[in-house]
Amino acid sequence: MSCLRTFSTRRGKRLFWALLCLLTPAAAVLSICAGSVTLSLHDIFSALLGRDTTSAAARIVLYTRLPRTCAALLAGAALAVAGVVIQNVLDNPLASSGVIGVNSGAGLAVALLCAAVPTAQKYAPLAAFLGAVAAALLVMGLSKSTGASRMKVVLAGVAVSGLFSAGIDAVVTVVPEALGGVSDFRIGGFTGVTMARLAPAAAVIALALVLVLSLSQQMNVLSLGDDVARSLGLSVGAVRCVLLVLAAALAGAAVSFAGLLGFVGLIVPHAVRRFTGQEALPLLVASALGGAGFVTLCDVLARVLFSPFELPVGIVLAFAGVPFFLWLLLRRREGHG
Amino acid sequence: MIETKDLCAGYYGKAVVQNVSLDFLPGQVLVLLGPNGCGKSTLLKAALGLLPPMQGTVLYDGTDIRSLSHRQIAQQAALLTQSRSTPSIQALRMVLHGRFPYLSYPRRYSGRDRDIARAAMQTAGCDALERENVSELSGGQRQAVYLAMALAQDTQTVFMDEPTTFLDVRRQMQTMQTAQRLAAEGKAVVAVLHDIALALRFADRIAVMLDGRLLQCAAPEEILRSGVLERAFGVQVYCADTPHGKQYYCVAED
């Protein structure tokens, strides 16, 4: 308990950042090293540096573990940052792309695309983006027309999320082969991800991350409330709309290759905010690093816990993340926050 | 100077403020008085462009507010709001947001912005709180930080929506003294108050509103003489000479 209190001091904050900066690369290295087949560091570096691309070890590194590690890093960073942005835009700490239906909107669009045109899987990120944006706009429109209280935004999101999830189920029932591994997609996982499938989504995530970071000052002003933000000269409606589209792009791109990963967008921003405060730039950077590291570590656990059998990472995320999140909440209630 | 001309403004098509013509003169503290729901805060919002005029207009140095951007308005008028979020950030960072209307790409605050923010904190009496976390401050300290943010905007007009609510007596007086100091520096200060005695003591002019309409706008003595306060609030207002100057008090009418 006292370790968390230490982080609130200036020195503690430095320690937090140092640990965070170590966590992500360490998780990435671990993810490439760990698995049912044991590889030497020499094999791994030979493959990564392009000296050996043909041996069995190199194939495992280049075609299985590297894409998977990149996928986990990207999905974690994208979903955590999308969570920060959505919480900021909707001024609601309970919101995240999973809670308000953005993830399931993206999932439904991918399911529809794969069911209608099975050969068009390369357009999955685009479909996911459109589905995510549609869900975000629907939630925002619904909550606005019902008075836009914090609770109504979440309730509207939960309703929309339920509707889209039912839509995914309907598509999968009618066209069972629409989503290759249906249970994996619903729980979230990185099995079978390839660099080719990852590339378009990675481009979308990288661009959206840069744009979100460039809007951090606007996010700071937006967090002061609509009237104050407007009186400071911010075009609240336009900024909110742009940020929501960027969050949808991040979440949609992640869903397109990782499936419906829950909790990341809710847990990571809350855990990180305790140490960074609400200043947007450090919060976004720490959430991106924390999300990437956390999802990657959970994916490593998913692979090694019952090796050679694999769990979908979504299950590990829930088992590891939710108790941690509840512990944070309980500590706050006890007055430690 | 900001002025309203036959201004009607409100919500969902219903005019809460009706045909109000008022000018906010530099070098003066203008206090808006009126019972709850009479449209004082709505008038402030419309004057700041937070609500579009339904009829009439708001003029900024003769220019219609409709032709100004949010940014241009923010460089001429600042708002100290009634409802405030309490973000978990350092007080100086919070006050620096007052410089947001002047930021150009890539929107990073400069050394000059920091100097202006620190001077604003000094004026608002919260320079000692520079490194404190806003979420851990008391209500009065938070109020001072928000006031400093409004002052850091360095505008000719400062609107204050109920700046003394939730403050103890001492801080209420300090806030109104700060308002007088700003007016003495040449700013137009417009404050919505509920305390009639405070208004009569610190205002240069008082505008009394009832049911969305402006009943009268005049100097405190004239307002007291005219009986408009009795009409608006249903209370008798009395003035007593004391060794500390004139003091005002209200007695409810039976």
Chai-1 contact restraints between the chains, C-beta under 6 A:
chainA,res_idxA,chainB,res_idxB,connection_type,confidence,min_distance_angstrom,max_distance_angstrom,comment,restraint_id
A,Q217,B,R107,contact,1.0,0.0,6.0,A-B,restraint_1
A,V221,B,H97,contact,1.0,0.0,6.0,A-B,restraint_2
A,V221,B,F100,contact,1.0,0.0,6.0,A-B,restraint_3
A,S223,B,P87,contact,1.0,0.0,6.0,A-B,restraint_4
A,L224,B,S85,contact,1.0,0.0,6.0,A-B,restraint_5
A,G225,B,S85,contact,1.0,0.0,6.0,A-B,restraint_6
A,D227,B,L50,contact,1.0,0.0,6.0,A-B,restraint_7
A,D227,B,T81,contact,1.0,0.0,6.0,A-B,restraint_8
A,V228,B,T81,contact,1.0,0.0,6.0,A-B,restraint_9
A,R230,B,L50,contact,1.0,0.0,6.0,A-B,restraint_10
A,S231,B,L48,contact,1.0,0.0,6.0,A-B,restraint_11
A,S231,B,L79,contact,1.0,0.0,6.0,A-B,restraint_12
A,L232,B,A74,contact,1.0,0.0,6.0,A-B,restraint_13
A,L232,B,F100,contact,1.0,0.0,6.0,A-B,restraint_14
A,L232,B,P101,contact,1.0,0.0,6.0,A-B,restraint_15
A,G233,B,H70,contact,1.0,0.0,6.0,A-B,restraint_16
A,G233,B,R71,contact,1.0,0.0,6.0,A-B,restraint_17
A,G233,B,A74,contact,1.0,0.0,6.0,A-B,restraint_18
A,G233,B,P101,contact,1.0,0.0,6.0,A-B,restraint_19
A,S235,B,H70,contact,1.0,0.0,6.0,A-B,restraint_20
A,G277,B,S88,contact,1.0,0.0,6.0,A-B,restraint_21
A,G277,B,I89,contact,1.0,0.0,6.0,A-B,restraint_22
A,Q278,B,P87,contact,1.0,0.0,6.0,A-B,restraint_23
A,Q278,B,S88,contact,1.0,0.0,6.0,A-B,restraint_24
A,Q278,B,I89,contact,1.0,0.0,6.0,A-B,restraint_25
A,E279,B,I89,contact,1.0,0.0,6.0,A-B,restraint_26
